[in-house]
């Protein structure tokens, strides 16, 4: 359920604009992360569409092969469980030593967020394309560490044995999540991914899309507005862009997503944006 076929791996590297098979290193990890957030949306569109059109969580869940083919061929997006699972599969296919983790967020049920730990040359790094974090952060035993990305400075602060608070600045919500420094078995991770398609799953009630475009964070949040997109620069400068109608077509063009899938998601989320 995790291994990628050779043909899919080639498609992924082309989609990420890699013309070579990278070898494991911190520099390669950081570059892959940077290319991922520019090529693959964080979002709920494809999950909501699958919830609306497929009968069971087992049918709806996208293992890495399906996730990546969606991303490459139709501009597919995803939230933390599927996207980190897919990124984990890519890193493993390229020879990285990585493990999956389940983590907590403030005021949310346990194990509501996922992330990866990558082992490189005797060091360990927290990696997360499911928030996303825009830079790997080194994990130091019971010590604070920091990492700088284009947009935020991250701090990994120990709060208990093998528990770290992940912080970002500048941001109106500086607390990201509570990283639990322990690997989980693939079976448990897959089960949690299935659970996220149940009625109380996350981000199934509104279309939300984030992507880095031209070195700005572009953000659509259907919970807040159906008529605009916000962008944020690396200086945290905000710009509001009005969307033309039909909304599905505007979102498809902006985020390079399959328009029919966007339409299904908008309708299923009871937004009725194109009516």
N, C-alpha and C positions, 0 to 999 in steps of 0.2 A: 504493500500500500504506500510505500514511501519512495522506492527507487524510481529514478527517472530513466526513460529509454534514451538511447544514444541520439536518436533523431530529435527528440524533444529537447535534450540538452543543447544541441546545436541551434535549435530555434530560439531557445532562451538567450544564449550568448549573443545571437544576432539581434534579438529584441533589445538587449541591454547595451548593444553597440560594442561588444567585445569581439575582436577578430582573432582571438587566440584562446587557448585553454589556460587560464591563469593558474599559477601554483600558489599554495597556501602561504600567506604572509599577512602581517598586519596591514601593509599598504594595499594588498589585493582585497582584503576584507573591507577596508574603508571605501575603496573604490567601488566594489560591488554594491555596498550599501547606498552610496551616493547615486549610482546608476539606477538602482531599483526604485528609489523614491521619485525619480524622474520618468520612469517608464511604466510603473504600475501604480494605480490609484489605491489609496486607502479609502474604503467606502462600503456602502451597504447595498448598492444597486443589484449586483448579481445574487447576493444572498436573498434579498426580498423577492427577486424574480423566481428563484428556485423554490422558495417557500410557497409562492403562489401557484406554481405549476407542477410540482412533484409531490407525491403523496406522503412520504415518510422522511424522518430525519436521516435514515440510512441512505435513502436515494438522493437527498439534498446535499449532503456533505461532499465537498470536493477534495479528494486526495491530491497530493502535489501535481501529479501528471495532468489531471483535469483542470486544476487551478491555473497552471502555467499555460495550457493550451487556450483557455479562456482569455488569459492576459495577452497572449501573443496574437491570437486570431480575432478577438472581439473587444479588446480593451478592458478585459475583466478586472474587477476590483475585489477587495476582501477586507475583513476585519481580522482581529489579532490571531485567532486560533488557526484559521486556514492560511493566512499570509505567512505567519512564522513557520508553520509546518512546511509550506512550499519553499521558503527561503532556506530552511534547514536541509531539505532534500537537495537543493541546488548546491549548498556548501559541501555537503557530504559527497555529492557526485564529483566535486572538484578536488576532493582529498582533504577537506578540513575535518577536524575532530570537534564535533558539536553535540550538544545535548539540549533537549527541550525542558522547559520549566513552566510551572503554573504559579501565578502570583496573585497578590491581593491589591485592592484599591480601597481608599478611604470611603467608608459609608456604603460599601458594596458587599455582596456575599463573597465568601472565600473562593479562591481560584477563578477569579473573573477575568484575569488577563494572563497572556502568555509572553514568553521571551526565550531567547537562546543564550547559551554559554558556549563560547568558542575557546579552545585550548590552542595556544600558539607559542612555541618555543619556551615552554615552562611558565607562561603567563596565561591568565584567563580574562576573557572580555565578555561583558554584557552586550548583547546585540538584540535589537527589536525593530522589525519593520511593521509591527502591528500597532504602534502608537502613532507614528513611528518615533524612534530616537534617530537623530540624523548623524550620529557618530558612535562608534564602539566605545565603551567605557571599561577601563581596566578594573578588575575586581581584586582588591587587596584585602587580605584577611584582617578583619576588624580594624581597617583603616579607611579613612576618607580618600576618595580619588575624584578627579575631575576630567572632563573632556570638552573640547571646544568644537562646535560645528559652525556651519555658515550662519545659522539662525540663533542658536542658543548655547549657553555654557551649561553643561550637565555636572551635577554633583551626585556621587554615590556615597551615602552617609550611613555607617553602621548604626543600628538602633537596638540590636539584640544579636546573639550568636546566629550567624548565617542569615541575617535579615538586614536589608539595606533599603533606606528610603532613596528613591530616585527623584531628583529635583532638577528643574530647568529655569533659567533666567536669561533674558527678561520674559515673563509670561504672566498673564493674569491668573492662571492656575499653575503655580510653580510646582505643586506636588504631582508627580506623574503616577507612580505606583510603588508598592512595597515589594521589592525583589526578594524572593525566597530562594536562597542559594542551595537548591537541591534538584537533581535531575528527576524527571518522572518517566515512567515506562511509557512506551509508545501506545500500549493498549489503553492506559488511563487518559493519555492525551487525546486519543481518537474518541474515546467515550465522552470526554468533556466537549469536544467539537460537535458531536452529535447532540448533546444536551443544549448547545447554543442555538439549535434550530427548533427547539421546543417553544411554546407560546411565551415563555418568560425569557427567551434569548435576547441578547443585546443587539441594538440597532436594527431591529426588524420593523419598527413602527414609523420610520421616516427615512427619506433618501438623504444620505450624507456622503459627500465626496471630498477628498483632499488629494492634492498632487503638487509636486514642485514643477513649475513651468517657468522657464527663463529665469531661474534662480530666485523665484518668489513662491511662497506658499499660496496656492489657490484653494479656496474653501467654499463649498456650497453646503448649506445646512437647511433642509426642508422644514425642520422644527421651528426655525427662526424666520425664514422668508423664502417664498417661492420665486421671487422676482429679482434676486441679486446674488452675486458672487463677491466674496471678499478676498483681497490679496494682501499679503504681508511681506515686506522686504526684510533683508538681513539686519536692518536697523529698526525693525518692528513697526515700520510705517504702514498704516492701513489705508487701503483704497477700496471703495465700493463700486462695483461694475453692475449696471442694470442688464438684465437678461431680456432678449427679445423673445417673442412667442412664435411658434410653440416652444414651451420650456424644454421638452424632451430633446428636440432638435438642437437647441442652444447648448444644453449640457453635453450632448453627444459630440458636438463640434469642439467644444472647449476642452473636454477631457479625453477625446478620441475613443469614445465608447460606442458600442453597438446601439443604435437608436431604438430598435424594437425592444431590447432588454431594458433600456431606460424607461420606455413607455409603460411596460409591464410593472416595473418597480414603482413608478409614480402612481399608477392607478391602484396597485395592491396596497400601497401605504396610505390610501384614502386621501391623497393630496389632490387628485383630479386636476392637475396643473394645466392640462391641455384642453380642458372643457371651457 
